[in-house]
Protein backbone atom coordinates (compact mmCIF):
# COMPACT_ATOMS: atom_id res chain seq x y z
CA UNK A 1 0.00 0.00 0.00
CA UNK A 2 1.26 3.48 -0.88
CA UNK A 3 2.03 5.60 2.18
CA UNK A 4 0.85 9.20 2.57
CA UNK A 5 4.42 10.44 2.13
CA UNK A 6 4.89 8.40 -1.07
CA UNK A 7 1.58 9.65 -2.44
CA UNK A 8 2.54 13.30 -1.84
CA UNK A 9 5.96 12.68 -3.39
CA UNK A 10 4.35 11.20 -6.51
CA UNK A 11 2.05 14.21 -6.78
CA UNK A 12 5.06 16.52 -6.63
CA UNK A 13 6.80 14.49 -9.35
CA UNK A 14 3.74 14.85 -11.58
CA UNK A 15 3.41 18.57 -10.84
CA UNK A 16 6.99 19.19 -11.90
CA UNK A 17 6.74 16.96 -14.97
CA UNK A 18 3.70 19.00 -15.99
CA UNK A 19 5.91 22.09 -15.88
CA UNK A 20 8.35 20.32 -18.19
CA UNK A 21 5.61 19.24 -20.63
CA UNK A 22 4.32 22.80 -20.85
CA UNK A 23 7.86 24.11 -21.41
CA UNK A 24 8.38 21.60 -24.22
CA UNK A 25 5.08 22.60 -25.86
CA UNK A 26 6.07 26.28 -25.66
CA UNK A 27 9.57 25.79 -27.13
CA UNK A 28 9.26 22.92 -29.61
CA UNK A 29 11.24 24.95 -32.14
CA UNK A 30 13.74 26.20 -29.56
CA UNK A 31 16.41 24.94 -27.16
CA UNK A 32 15.13 21.78 -25.49
CA UNK A 33 18.35 20.47 -24.01
CA UNK A 34 18.20 18.29 -20.92
CA UNK A 35 19.51 21.22 -18.89
CA UNK A 36 16.85 23.68 -20.08
CA UNK A 37 13.91 21.29 -19.62
CA UNK A 38 15.09 20.01 -16.23
CA UNK A 39 15.54 23.61 -15.10
CA UNK A 40 11.91 24.35 -16.06
CA UNK A 41 10.87 21.36 -13.92
CA UNK A 42 13.03 22.50 -10.98
CA UNK A 43 15.14 19.34 -11.01
CA UNK A 44 18.79 18.57 -11.53
CA UNK A 45 19.43 17.04 -14.99
CA UNK A 46 20.46 13.71 -13.43
CA UNK A 47 17.29 13.24 -11.37
CA UNK A 48 14.99 14.74 -13.98
CA UNK A 49 16.00 12.29 -16.70
CA UNK A 50 15.13 9.33 -14.49
CA UNK A 51 11.85 10.78 -13.18
CA UNK A 52 10.65 11.86 -16.64
CA UNK A 53 11.05 8.33 -18.01
CA UNK A 54 9.23 6.86 -15.00
CA UNK A 55 6.25 9.23 -15.28
CA UNK A 56 5.89 9.59 -19.06
CA UNK A 57 7.13 6.17 -20.21
CA UNK A 58 9.52 7.65 -22.79
CA UNK A 59 12.96 9.16 -22.50
CA UNK A 60 13.11 12.94 -22.77
CA UNK A 61 14.82 12.80 -26.19
CA UNK A 62 12.26 10.32 -27.56
CA UNK A 63 9.38 12.44 -26.28
CA UNK A 64 10.76 15.68 -27.75
CA UNK A 65 11.45 14.03 -31.11
CA UNK A 66 7.94 12.58 -31.26
CA UNK A 67 6.29 15.88 -30.30
CA UNK A 68 8.33 17.76 -32.92
CA UNK A 69 7.47 15.25 -35.65
CA UNK A 70 3.79 15.39 -34.71
CA UNK A 71 3.84 19.19 -34.74
CA UNK A 72 5.51 19.17 -38.16
CA UNK A 73 2.97 16.64 -39.46
CA UNK A 74 0.19 18.97 -38.35
CA UNK A 75 1.82 21.90 -40.17
CA UNK A 76 2.26 19.80 -43.32
CA UNK A 77 -1.44 18.93 -43.22
CA UNK A 78 -2.74 22.45 -42.77
CA UNK A 79 -0.15 24.89 -44.13
CA UNK A 80 0.71 24.01 -47.73
CA UNK A 81 2.72 27.19 -48.21
CA UNK A 82 5.36 26.09 -45.66
CA UNK A 83 8.54 24.65 -47.20
CA UNK A 84 9.51 21.20 -45.95
CA UNK A 85 13.18 22.22 -45.90
CA UNK A 86 12.48 25.35 -43.86
CA UNK A 87 10.27 23.36 -41.53
CA UNK A 88 12.98 20.78 -40.89
CA UNK A 89 15.52 23.50 -40.05
CA UNK A 90 13.05 25.35 -37.82
CA UNK A 91 12.52 22.27 -35.67
CA UNK A 92 16.18 21.41 -35.21
CA UNK A 93 17.00 18.91 -37.96
CA UNK A 94 20.41 19.35 -39.54
CA UNK A 95 19.16 18.50 -43.03
CA UNK A 96 16.09 17.62 -45.04
CA UNK A 97 17.33 14.03 -45.37
CA UNK A 98 17.66 13.55 -41.60
CA UNK A 99 14.13 14.91 -41.10
CA UNK A 100 12.78 12.62 -43.84
CA UNK A 101 14.43 9.58 -42.26
CA UNK A 102 12.93 10.26 -38.81
CA UNK A 103 9.53 11.18 -40.28
CA UNK A 104 9.36 7.89 -42.22
CA UNK A 105 10.09 5.99 -39.01
CA UNK A 106 6.89 7.49 -37.54
CA UNK A 107 4.50 7.50 -40.48
CA UNK A 108 5.94 5.06 -43.01
CA UNK A 109 6.18 7.59 -45.84
CA UNK A 110 8.17 10.73 -46.63
CA UNK A 111 6.94 14.22 -45.65
CA UNK A 112 6.29 14.98 -49.34
CA UNK A 113 4.07 11.91 -49.76
CA UNK A 114 2.37 12.66 -46.44
CA UNK A 115 1.40 16.11 -47.68
CA UNK A 116 0.13 14.72 -51.00
CA UNK A 117 -2.00 12.04 -49.40
CA UNK A 118 -3.52 14.20 -46.67
CA UNK A 119 -4.65 17.56 -48.07
CA UNK A 120 -5.63 20.10 -45.45
CA UNK A 121 -8.95 20.71 -47.23
CA UNK A 122 -11.25 17.68 -47.38
CA UNK A 123 -12.96 17.03 -50.71
CA UNK A 124 -16.74 17.21 -50.77
CA UNK A 125 -16.94 14.42 -53.34
CA UNK A 126 -16.24 10.75 -52.93
CA UNK A 127 -14.06 8.95 -50.45
CA UNK A 128 -10.67 10.04 -49.17
CA UNK A 129 -8.34 7.11 -48.66
CA UNK A 130 -4.92 6.96 -47.06
CA UNK A 131 -2.15 4.44 -46.60
CA UNK A 132 -0.67 6.54 -43.84
CA UNK A 133 -0.50 5.16 -40.34
CA UNK A 134 1.67 3.99 -37.53
CA UNK A 135 1.34 0.44 -36.24
CA UNK A 136 -2.17 1.34 -35.19
CA UNK A 137 -3.81 2.90 -38.28
CA UNK A 138 -4.96 6.17 -36.73
CA UNK A 139 -5.67 7.82 -40.05
CA UNK A 140 -7.76 4.96 -41.39
CA UNK A 141 -10.17 5.54 -38.52
CA UNK A 142 -10.16 9.30 -38.90
CA UNK A 143 -10.37 9.72 -42.68
CA UNK A 144 -13.53 8.10 -44.03
CA UNK A 145 -16.54 8.98 -46.15
CA UNK A 146 -17.10 12.74 -46.04
CA UNK A 147 -20.78 12.57 -46.88
CA UNK A 148 -21.44 10.10 -44.07
CA UNK A 149 -19.71 12.38 -41.57
CA UNK A 150 -21.66 15.43 -42.69
CA UNK A 151 -24.92 13.50 -42.54
CA UNK A 152 -23.99 12.27 -39.06
CA UNK A 153 -23.35 15.76 -37.76
CA UNK A 154 -26.54 17.09 -39.36
CA UNK A 155 -28.55 14.44 -37.51
CA UNK A 156 -26.70 14.49 -34.20
CA UNK A 157 -25.43 17.99 -33.50
CA UNK A 158 -26.43 21.61 -33.17
CA UNK A 159 -23.46 23.72 -34.33
CA UNK A 160 -22.69 27.32 -33.51
CA UNK A 161 -19.72 29.58 -34.16
CA UNK A 162 -19.36 31.91 -31.22
CA UNK A 163 -17.02 33.97 -29.09
CA UNK A 164 -15.96 32.16 -25.94
CA UNK A 165 -14.61 33.88 -22.81
CA UNK A 166 -11.39 32.85 -21.11
CA UNK A 167 -12.04 29.50 -19.44
CA UNK A 168 -10.30 28.35 -16.28
CA UNK A 169 -10.07 24.66 -15.48
CA UNK A 170 -8.54 22.56 -12.72
CA UNK A 171 -7.07 19.39 -14.15
CA UNK A 172 -5.14 16.16 -13.87
CA UNK A 173 -2.87 15.28 -16.77
CA UNK A 174 -3.32 11.83 -18.31
CA UNK A 175 -1.51 10.12 -21.18
CA UNK A 176 -3.27 7.52 -23.32
CA UNK A 177 -6.90 6.46 -23.58
CA UNK A 178 -6.67 3.60 -21.07
CA UNK A 179 -7.71 4.35 -17.50
CA UNK A 180 -9.35 7.69 -18.28
CA UNK A 181 -12.42 6.83 -16.16
CA UNK A 182 -10.20 6.46 -13.08
CA UNK A 183 -8.78 9.94 -13.62
CA UNK A 184 -12.27 11.47 -13.71
CA UNK A 185 -13.09 9.70 -10.44
CA UNK A 186 -9.85 10.89 -8.88
CA UNK A 187 -10.57 14.52 -9.77
CA UNK A 188 -14.14 14.27 -8.48
CA UNK A 189 -12.84 12.78 -5.22
CA UNK A 190 -10.48 15.76 -4.84
CA UNK A 191 -13.18 18.35 -5.68
CA UNK A 192 -16.13 17.02 -3.68
CA UNK A 193 -14.93 17.86 -0.13
CA UNK A 194 -13.97 21.35 -1.32
CA UNK A 195 -17.56 22.01 -2.35
CA UNK A 196 -16.51 22.72 -5.94
CA UNK A 197 -19.12 20.42 -7.46
CA UNK A 198 -21.94 22.09 -5.49
CA UNK A 199 -21.67 25.04 -7.83
CA UNK A 200 -24.19 24.35 -10.64
CA UNK A 201 -21.86 26.08 -13.11
CA UNK A 202 -19.02 23.63 -12.40
CA UNK A 203 -18.73 21.22 -15.35
CA UNK A 204 -16.54 18.21 -16.01
CA UNK A 205 -14.39 18.64 -19.13
CA UNK A 206 -11.49 17.27 -21.11
CA UNK A 207 -8.79 19.24 -22.97
CA UNK A 208 -6.72 17.58 -25.72
CA UNK A 209 -3.06 18.53 -26.00
CA UNK A 210 -2.45 16.09 -28.88
CA UNK A 211 -4.44 15.10 -31.95
CA UNK A 212 -5.55 11.52 -32.60
CA UNK A 213 -4.86 12.22 -36.28
CA UNK A 214 -1.12 12.29 -35.70
CA UNK A 215 -0.50 10.80 -32.24
CA UNK A 216 -0.92 7.16 -31.30
CA UNK A 217 -3.86 6.70 -28.84
CA UNK A 218 -1.58 5.36 -26.11
CA UNK A 219 0.48 8.58 -26.23
CA UNK A 220 -2.21 11.24 -26.59
CA UNK A 221 -1.92 13.72 -23.72
CA UNK A 222 -5.10 15.14 -22.28
CA UNK A 223 -6.25 17.06 -19.22
CA UNK A 224 -9.24 15.73 -17.30
CA UNK A 225 -10.83 18.90 -15.94
CA UNK A 226 -13.47 20.73 -13.96
CA UNK A 227 -14.54 24.10 -15.33
CA UNK A 228 -14.03 26.84 -12.73
CA UNK A 229 -15.00 30.48 -12.91
CA UNK A 230 -11.87 31.87 -11.34
CA UNK A 231 -8.13 31.22 -11.74
CA UNK A 232 -6.62 28.30 -9.83
CA UNK A 233 -3.18 27.81 -8.29
CA UNK A 234 -1.52 24.39 -8.62
CA UNK A 235 -2.10 21.96 -5.76
CA UNK A 236 0.22 18.99 -6.20
CA UNK A 237 -0.82 17.08 -9.30
CA UNK A 238 -3.95 19.25 -9.66
CA UNK A 239 -2.94 21.98 -12.09
CA UNK A 240 -4.65 24.86 -13.91
CA UNK A 241 -5.47 24.80 -17.62
CA UNK A 242 -6.51 28.05 -19.28
CA UNK A 243 -8.28 28.35 -22.63
CA UNK A 244 -7.84 31.87 -23.93
CA UNK A 245 -10.73 34.05 -25.04
CA UNK A 246 -11.51 33.60 -28.72
CA UNK A 247 -13.82 32.24 -31.39
CA UNK A 248 -14.83 28.56 -31.43
CA UNK A 249 -16.94 26.12 -33.37
CA UNK A 250 -19.21 24.53 -30.75
CA UNK A 251 -21.07 21.31 -31.48
CA UNK A 252 -23.75 20.21 -28.99
CA UNK A 253 -24.12 16.41 -29.06
CA UNK A 254 -26.20 13.81 -27.23
CA UNK A 255 -24.16 10.67 -27.80
CA UNK A 256 -23.07 7.35 -26.35
CA UNK A 257 -19.44 6.87 -25.25
CA UNK A 258 -18.53 5.03 -28.45
CA UNK A 259 -19.63 7.95 -30.65
CA UNK A 260 -17.06 10.52 -29.50
CA UNK A 261 -14.52 9.69 -32.20
CA UNK A 262 -17.07 10.01 -35.00
CA UNK A 263 -18.44 13.23 -33.51
CA UNK A 264 -15.01 14.84 -33.34
CA UNK A 265 -14.15 13.68 -36.87
CA UNK A 266 -17.42 15.04 -38.22
CA UNK A 267 -16.97 18.38 -36.49
CA UNK A 268 -13.46 18.83 -37.92
CA UNK A 269 -14.74 17.94 -41.39
CA UNK A 270 -17.59 20.45 -40.98
CA UNK A 271 -14.97 23.05 -40.01
CA UNK A 272 -12.98 22.39 -43.19
CA UNK A 273 -16.06 22.36 -45.40
CA UNK A 274 -17.10 25.75 -44.04
CA UNK A 275 -13.65 27.22 -44.71
CA UNK A 276 -12.60 27.76 -41.09
CA UNK A 277 -9.02 27.22 -39.86
CA UNK A 278 -8.20 25.72 -36.47
CA UNK A 279 -6.40 28.06 -34.08
CA UNK A 280 -3.38 27.11 -31.97
CA UNK A 281 -5.60 26.78 -28.89
CA UNK A 282 -6.47 23.22 -27.86
CA UNK A 283 -9.82 21.49 -28.63
CA UNK A 284 -11.88 20.55 -25.60
CA UNK A 285 -15.12 18.98 -24.37
CA UNK A 286 -17.50 20.23 -21.69
CA UNK A 287 -20.05 17.78 -20.25
CA UNK A 288 -23.54 18.80 -19.12
CA UNK A 289 -24.69 15.59 -17.48
CA UNK A 290 -23.64 12.31 -15.89
CA UNK A 291 -24.19 9.82 -18.72
CA UNK A 292 -24.86 7.06 -16.16
CA UNK A 293 -28.04 8.89 -15.14
CA UNK A 294 -29.27 9.25 -18.74
CA UNK A 295 -31.97 6.71 -19.70
CA UNK A 296 -29.91 5.71 -22.76
CA UNK A 297 -26.49 6.22 -21.15
CA UNK A 298 -25.76 9.21 -23.36
CA UNK A 299 -23.53 12.22 -22.83
CA UNK A 300 -24.90 15.71 -23.33
CA UNK A 301 -21.63 17.34 -24.36
CA UNK A 302 -20.28 20.38 -26.18
CA UNK A 303 -17.23 19.86 -28.41
CA UNK A 304 -15.16 23.01 -28.96
CA UNK A 305 -12.73 23.67 -31.80
CA UNK A 306 -11.01 27.06 -31.38
CA UNK A 307 -10.67 28.77 -34.77
CA UNK A 308 -8.78 31.76 -36.16
Residue pairs with C-beta under 8 A, 6 or more apart in sequence:
2 10
8 236
10 237
11 236
11 237
12 236
13 51
13 54
13 55
14 55
14 173
14 236
14 237
15 234
15 236
15 237
15 239
16 41
16 42
16 43
16 51
17 41
17 51
17 52
17 55
17 56
18 173
18 237
18 239
19 40
19 41
19 42
20 37
20 38
20 40
20 41
20 48
20 52
21 56
21 173
21 209
21 221
22 40
23 36
23 37
23 40
23 41
24 32
24 37
24 63
24 64
24 67
25 67
25 209
27 36
28 64
28 67
28 68
28 71
28 91
29 68
29 90
29 91
29 92
32 64
32 92
34 45
34 48
34 49
34 60
35 45
37 48
37 60
37 64
38 44
38 45
38 47
38 48
38 49
41 48
41 52
43 51
48 60
49 59
49 60
52 59
52 60
52 63
53 59
53 60
56 63
56 175
57 175
58 66
58 219
65 102
66 106
66 215
66 219
68 91
68 92
69 102
69 103
69 106
70 106
70 210
70 211
70 214
70 215
71 91
72 87
72 88
72 91
72 99
72 103
72 111
73 103
73 106
73 107
73 114
73 214
74 211
74 213
74 214
75 82
75 87
76 82
76 84
76 87
76 111
76 114
76 115
76 118
77 114
77 115
77 118
77 119
77 120
77 213
77 214
78 120
78 277
78 278
79 120
80 115
80 119
80 120
84 96
84 99
84 111
84 112
84 115
85 96
87 99
87 111
88 95
88 96
88 98
88 99
91 99
93 99
93 102
99 111
100 110
100 111
103 110
103 111
103 114
104 110
106 134
107 114
107 132
107 133
107 134
108 131
108 132
108 133
108 134
109 117
109 131
109 132
114 132
117 130
117 131
117 132
118 130
118 132
118 139
118 143
120 272
121 272
122 128
122 146
122 269
122 272
122 273
123 146
124 146
124 273
125 146
126 146
127 144
127 145
127 146
128 143
128 144
128 146
129 143
130 139
130 140
130 143
132 139
133 139
133 140
134 216
135 216
136 216
136 217
138 212
138 213
138 214
138 215
138 216
138 217
139 213
141 212
141 261
142 212
142 213
142 265
144 265
146 269
146 273
149 262
149 265
149 266
149 269
149 270
150 266
150 269
150 270
150 273
152 262
152 263
152 266
153 159
153 251
153 263
153 266
153 267
153 269
153 270
156 253
156 254
156 255
156 259
156 263
156 266
157 251
157 252
157 253
157 263
157 266
157 267
158 251
158 252
159 249
159 250
159 251
159 252
159 267
159 270
160 249
160 250
160 252
161 247
161 248
161 249
161 250
161 276
161 307
162 247
162 248
162 250
163 245
163 246
163 247
163 248
164 243
164 245
164 246
164 247
164 248
164 250
164 304
164 306
165 245
166 242
166 243
166 244
166 245
167 227
167 242
167 243
168 227
168 228
168 229
168 230
168 231
168 232
168 240
168 241
168 242
169 205
169 207
169 223
169 225
169 226
169 227
169 228
169 232
169 240
169 241
169 242
169 243
170 187
170 191
170 196
170 225
170 226
170 228
170 232
170 238
170 239
170 240
170 241
171 187
171 207
171 223
171 224
171 225
171 226
171 238
171 239
171 240
171 241
172 183
172 186
172 187
172 223
172 224
172 237
172 238
172 239
173 221
173 222
173 223
173 237
173 239
174 180
174 183
174 221
174 222
174 223
174 224
175 218
175 219
175 220
175 221
175 222
176 217
176 218
176 219
176 220
177 217
177 218
177 220
178 218
180 222
180 224
183 224
184 204
184 224
187 204
187 224
187 225
187 226
187 238
188 197
188 204
190 238
191 197
191 202
191 226
196 202
196 226
196 228
197 226
199 229
201 227
201 229
202 226
202 227
202 228
203 226
203 227
203 286
203 287
203 288
204 224
204 225
204 226
204 227
204 286
204 287
205 224
205 225
205 226
205 227
205 284
205 285
205 286
205 287
206 222
206 223
206 224
206 225
206 284
206 285
207 222
207 223
207 225
207 241
207 243
207 282
207 283
207 284
208 220
208 221
208 222
208 282
208 283
208 284
209 220
209 221
209 222
209 223
209 282
210 219
210 220
210 221
210 222
211 220
212 220
212 261
212 264
223 239
223 241
225 241
225 284
227 286
231 240
231 242
232 238
232 240
233 240
234 240
243 281
243 282
243 284
243 304
243 306
244 281
246 279
246 281
246 306
246 307
247 279
247 306
247 307
247 308
248 304
248 305
248 306
248 307
249 267
249 270
249 271
249 276
249 304
249 305
249 307
250 302
250 303
250 304
251 263
251 267
251 270
251 302
251 303
252 300
252 301
252 302
253 259
253 263
253 299
253 300
253 301
253 302
253 303
254 298
254 299
254 300
254 301
255 263
255 298
255 299
255 301
256 291
256 296
256 297
256 298
256 299
257 291
257 297
257 299
260 285
260 299
263 303
264 283
264 303
267 303
267 305
268 278
268 305
271 278
271 305
271 307
276 307
276 308
277 307
277 308
278 305
278 306
278 307
278 308
279 306
279 307
279 308
280 306
281 306
282 306
283 303
283 304
283 305
283 306
284 304
285 301
285 302
285 303
285 304
286 301
286 302
286 304
287 299
287 300
287 301
288 300
288 301
288 302
289 299
289 300
291 297
291 298
291 299
294 300
